């Protein structure tokens, strides 16, 4: 998000004070927001948008995800902030995993698009700042995060399952790591409070990988809707998706993406607070209220 910057009045939710700052750029003035802060959790970013190809769009990722991030880190350092948590993405590791493979923090980075490359550049820039200063940087690379108020692809899948639309995905035999929003918040808390987190990169997940057919079954159960899956040859499905220009969308439903979150469990002694079943149930309850 770029544009003019203005700070709105201080507000409060459940006893927690906050101020909305509209605008995220290398010129944003964070002084008032950082006053008295001991740590920063930086989640804001320009997110991946399908179909973006132009050079102007590519540079927008750098402007927001790299330049604005490092600008915030430098202002945080001047304000006396001790720890800077940067929410990156598992897409830094790559788009998919092969059978028997799991991404880990020690893998060579393999970003495939402008969004992922910008996240990797930001990680490197933040660690360069840490190496020259007293700022403690922690990088978290989550997979797809779901829960109440979820948007984008997960929300679309919820709508399809709720409408009981038949899906040709019964043949799919993939496995994906997901992260429930409350488990994500718990992991962030550990990154904020544990001394051993400083200078580390962590992959984090629910610890329960799920195939696309099983995900649909669990969402249907949580929504109390029938499961409508049928057999369809995956090579034919891939060909149809390619003709329609939907290969990337199909890949998100059929490819595997598994992560090894053993490092955060060992280094920080973190464990997921909620099971995936609980996460899907909470997500379905919110969806019912919202839609």
C-alpha positions in Angstrom: 0.0 0.0 0.0 1.5 3.3 -1.0 0.4 6.9 -1.0 0.0 9.7 1.4 0.6 9.0 5.0 -1.7 10.1 7.8 -2.0 8.9 11.4 -5.4 8.4 12.7 -6.4 9.0 16.4 -5.4 6.5 19.0 -8.1 3.8 19.4 -8.5 0.8 21.7 -9.9 -2.8 21.3 -10.2 -4.9 24.5 -7.8 -2.7 26.3 -5.1 -2.7 23.6 -4.3 0.7 22.2 -3.6 1.1 18.5 -3.3 3.7 15.8 -4.0 3.1 12.1 -1.4 4.5 9.7 -2.5 4.7 6.1 0.3 4.3 3.7 3.4 2.0 3.7 6.4 3.4 1.9 10.0 4.3 2.4 8.8 7.8 3.5 6.3 6.7 6.1 6.8 8.5 9.4 6.6 5.9 12.2 7.8 8.1 15.1 4.5 8.4 16.9 3.6 4.7 16.4 7.0 3.5 17.6 7.1 5.7 20.7 7.6 3.5 23.8 7.6 0.2 21.7 9.9 -2.6 22.7 9.2 -4.8 19.7 7.7 -4.6 16.2 5.8 -7.3 14.4 5.7 -6.4 10.7 3.0 -8.2 8.8 2.0 -5.7 6.2 3.0 -6.3 2.6 2.1 -6.0 -1.0 0.7 -9.4 -1.6 0.8 -11.6 -4.6 -1.8 -10.7 -7.3 -2.3 -13.2 -10.1 -1.5 -11.9 -13.6 0.8 -9.1 -12.6 3.6 -8.9 -15.1 4.5 -5.3 -15.9 7.8 -3.9 -14.7 5.9 -1.2 -12.8 4.1 -3.9 -10.8 7.3 -5.7 -10.2 9.0 -2.6 -8.8 6.0 -2.0 -6.6 6.9 -5.2 -4.6 10.4 -3.9 -4.0 9.0 -0.4 -3.0 6.6 -1.8 -0.4 8.1 -5.1 0.7 11.8 -4.2 0.7 12.3 -0.5 0.9 9.4 0.3 3.2 10.3 -2.7 5.5 13.9 -1.6 5.9 12.8 2.0 6.4 10.5 0.8 9.3 13.3 -1.2 10.8 15.7 1.7 10.8 13.1 4.0 12.4 12.4 1.2 14.9 16.1 1.1 15.8 16.3 4.8 16.3 13.2 4.6 18.5 14.9 2.1 20.8 13.0 -1.0 19.6 14.8 -4.2 20.7 13.2 -6.9 18.5 11.8 -6.8 15.0 9.7 -9.7 13.8 9.3 -9.9 10.1 6.5 -12.1 8.6 7.9 -13.4 5.4 6.5 -16.4 3.4 7.2 -20.0 2.7 7.1 -19.0 -0.9 10.7 -17.9 -0.3 11.6 -21.6 -0.2 9.6 -22.4 -3.3 6.2 -23.1 -4.7 5.9 -26.8 -4.2 7.6 -29.8 -2.7 8.2 -33.2 -4.2 7.0 -36.5 -2.6 9.0 -37.1 0.6 10.4 -33.6 0.6 9.7 -30.9 3.2 11.0 -27.3 3.2 13.2 -26.3 6.0 15.1 -23.2 7.1 18.4 -24.7 5.8 17.2 -25.1 2.2 18.5 -22.8 -0.5 15.9 -20.1 -1.2 14.0 -20.6 -4.5 11.5 -17.8 -4.9 9.5 -18.0 -8.2 7.7 -14.7 -8.4 8.2 -11.0 -7.6 6.4 -11.3 -4.3 8.6 -14.1 -3.0 11.7 -12.5 -4.3 10.8 -9.2 -2.5 10.3 -11.1 0.7 13.7 -12.7 0.4 15.4 -9.4 -0.3 13.7 -7.9 2.7 15.0 -10.8 4.9 18.5 -10.2 3.7 18.3 -6.5 4.2 17.0 -6.9 7.8 19.8 -9.3 8.7 22.3 -6.8 7.3 20.9 -4.2 9.7 21.0 -6.6 12.6 24.6 -7.4 11.9 25.5 -3.7 12.1 23.3 -2.8 15.0 21.7 -4.0 18.3 18.3 -4.7 16.6 17.3 -8.3 17.0 15.6 -9.6 13.9 13.4 -12.7 13.7 12.0 -14.0 10.4 8.8 -16.2 10.3 7.9 -18.0 7.0 4.3 -19.2 7.3 2.4 -21.3 4.8 -1.2 -20.5 3.9 -2.8 -18.9 7.0 -6.5 -19.6 7.6 -9.1 -18.7 10.2 -11.8 -16.1 10.8 -11.7 -13.3 8.3 -9.7 -15.3 5.9 -9.7 -14.0 2.3 -8.5 -14.9 -1.2 -8.3 -18.6 -2.2 -9.3 -20.1 1.1 -12.5 -18.0 1.3 -13.3 -19.0 -2.3 -12.9 -22.6 -1.4 -15.2 -22.1 1.6 -17.9 -20.6 -0.7 -17.6 -23.5 -3.1 -17.9 -26.1 -0.4 -20.8 -24.3 1.2 -22.6 -24.3 -2.1 -21.9 -28.1 -2.5 -20.5 -27.5 -6.0 -19.0 -30.8 -7.3 -15.3 -30.7 -7.7 -13.1 -33.1 -9.9 -10.5 -33.5 -7.2 -11.0 -36.9 -5.8 -7.9 -38.3 -7.5 -5.6 -35.6 -6.0 -3.0 -37.1 -3.7 -1.1 -34.1 -2.5 -0.2 -32.9 1.0 -0.1 -29.3 2.2 1.0 -27.6 5.4 -1.4 -25.0 6.7 -1.4 -22.6 9.7 -4.4 -21.6 11.8 -4.3 -17.9 12.7 -4.4 -18.5 16.4 -1.4 -20.9 16.2 0.4 -18.2 14.1 -0.3 -15.7 16.9 1.1 -18.1 19.5 4.3 -18.6 17.4 4.7 -14.8 17.1 4.4 -14.5 20.9 7.2 -17.0 21.3 9.3 -15.1 18.8 8.7 -11.9 20.8 9.5 -13.3 24.2 12.2 -16.1 23.8 15.8 -14.9 23.9 16.8 -17.8 21.6 14.6 -16.4 18.8 17.0 -13.5 18.0 18.6 -13.8 14.6 16.6 -16.9 13.5 14.4 -17.9 10.6 11.5 -20.1 11.5 9.0 -22.1 9.4 5.8 -22.8 11.3 2.6 -24.8 10.7 -0.2 -26.6 12.5 1.8 -29.8 12.3 -1.0 -31.6 10.6 -0.6 -31.7 6.8 -3.7 -32.3 4.7 -4.6 -33.3 1.2 -7.0 -31.2 -0.9 -9.7 -33.8 -0.8 -9.4 -34.2 2.9 -9.4 -30.4 3.4 -12.6 -30.2 1.5 -14.1 -33.0 3.5 -13.2 -31.3 6.8 -14.5 -28.0 5.7 -17.8 -29.6 4.5 -18.1 -31.3 7.9 -17.5 -28.0 9.7 -20.0 -26.3 7.5 -22.5 -29.2 7.8 -22.6 -29.5 4.0 -22.4 -32.6 1.8 -19.1 -33.5 0.2 -19.2 -33.4 -3.6 -16.0 -34.8 -5.0 -15.7 -37.0 -8.1 -13.0 -38.8 -10.0 -11.4 -37.0 -13.0 -8.0 -37.9 -14.6 -5.5 -35.4 -13.4 -3.6 -35.2 -16.7 -6.8 -34.2 -18.4 -7.6 -31.7 -15.7 -4.1 -30.2 -16.1 -4.6 -29.9 -19.8 -8.0 -28.2 -19.4 -6.6 -25.8 -16.8 -3.7 -24.9 -19.2 -6.1 -24.1 -22.1 -8.1 -21.9 -19.8 -5.1 -20.2 -18.4 -5.8 -21.6 -14.9 -2.7 -23.8 -14.4 -1.5 -21.7 -11.4 -4.9 -21.9 -9.7 -5.1 -25.7 -10.3 -1.5 -26.1 -8.9 -2.6 -24.5 -5.6 -5.2 -27.3 -5.3 -3.1 -30.2 -6.6 0.5 -29.6 -5.7 2.1 -30.5 -2.4 3.8 -27.9 -0.1 5.0 -29.4 3.1 7.3 -27.8 5.7 9.4 -29.1 8.5 8.7 -26.9 11.6 11.0 -28.9 13.9 13.3 -25.9 14.4 10.8 -23.6 16.1 9.6 -26.6 18.2 13.2 -27.3 19.3 14.7 -23.8 19.6 11.7 -22.1 21.1 9.9 -25.1 22.6 6.8 -24.0 20.7 3.8 -26.2 20.1 0.5 -25.4 18.2 -2.2 -24.4 20.7 -5.1 -25.6 18.5 -5.7 -28.6 16.3 -6.6 -28.2 12.7 -10.1 -29.5 13.4 -10.5 -26.7 15.9 -9.2 -24.2 13.4 -11.5 -25.4 10.7 -14.5 -25.3 13.1 -13.7 -21.7 14.2 -13.3 -20.7 10.5 -16.6 -22.2 9.6 -18.4 -20.6 12.5 -17.1 -17.2 11.4 -18.1 -17.9 7.8 -21.6 -18.7 8.8 -21.9 -15.4 10.7 -20.3 -13.4 7.9 -21.9 -14.9 4.9 
